[in-house]
Amino acid sequence: MHMKKTLLSAVAGVALMTGATQTFAGGHGEITVAYFLEWPMPFQYAKENGTYDEELGVTVNWVSFDTGTAMSAAMASGDVQIAVSQGVPPFVIAASAGQDLQVLDVAVSYAENDNCVVASILEVDKDSADELAGKKAAVPLGTAAHYGFLKQMEHFGVDIASIEVVDMAPPEGAAALAQGSVDMMCGFGGSLRTAMEYGNVLLTGAEKTELGILVFDVTSAPASFVAENPDLVAKFLAVTAKANAGWNDGSMVEEMIPVIAQDSGMDEQAVRDFMATFTFPSIEEQLSQGWLGGNAATFMQGVAQVFVDSGSIPSVLGSYEGAVNTGPLQAAADM
């Protein structure tokens, strides 16, 4: 399938570049950080106000990317030192291929933006999920949505073998649900919102998170860069955490929105609507067992296994605990 070829190509590319020399322009007093456009987050307020440059004591060059896989490649080549809001699946792909990347923090949790939707006509909810046996589901194989589907069915005790699973990208799955050609679709983003016009979710984002079914992005960096620049990395995370805190407690929201909107390339109402479905965990929460203190590594192992089972990547690491480095975040907590 096209998806499989794309992921395998990404793995091969990362493997080739993993041997590339990691370079840091520290001698020139600057670093390069990757981020996404049209993905509004509090850190952009600090970005636009020059807070990172001021606190880190270096010039921070920001470069936008279209995919998390491209971020991995840029870090492997040494062109980028830190990536903000890299998706877990592309991080796992790179780590599984041997790229020595590390998760530094939980950039954003968005469990409400990645889910499975059951056709309204079935009138199936979390109390009657066993009725999904024998039904047809559109699922994008080898993605976090696929992992979420498997874990939800496991939670409800529904045998996957009893469901006819069709590999469909989210837009196709939403269209199929609308047309009545599938009974359930799993997906994310705009496609999920479209699908919800024709059905209902089995579990809310909060309910999934409580079960350990996480949907989140991370701040990541090459392990060598982190080892050589621990203070700088900690300061970077501290600036991000302060911006998140200003958003979370509401004190900076109105001041932040126009700045974030301009930097994201979005209008202000779109930013409000988008960010209403986002959660930015505090440092304390991130360091807990539910996140980077344990569950995140287990979650990544599960995501990797889904990729292996779907034939998208060749192998899984024995453990992903080494791919999570909480040292800089713990240091940031004291800044």
Secondary structure, DSSP 8 states (H G I E B T S, - for coil): -HHHHHHHHHHHHHHHHTTS----GGGGTEEEEEEETT---THHHHHHTTHHHHHHTSEEEEEEES-HHHHHHHHHHTS-SEEEEEEHHHHHHHHHTT--EEEEEEEEE-GGGEEEEEEGGG---TTSGGGGTT-EEEE-TTSHHHHHHHHHHHHHT--GGGSEEEE--HHHHHHHHHHTS-SEEEEEHHHHHHHTTSEEESS-HHHHHHTT---EEEEEEEHHHHHH-HHHHHHHHHHHHHHHHHHHTSSSHHHHHHHHHHHHT--HHHHHHHHTT-B---HHHHTSTTTTTTHHHHHHHHHHHHHHHTTSSS---S-SGGGB--HHHHHHTT-
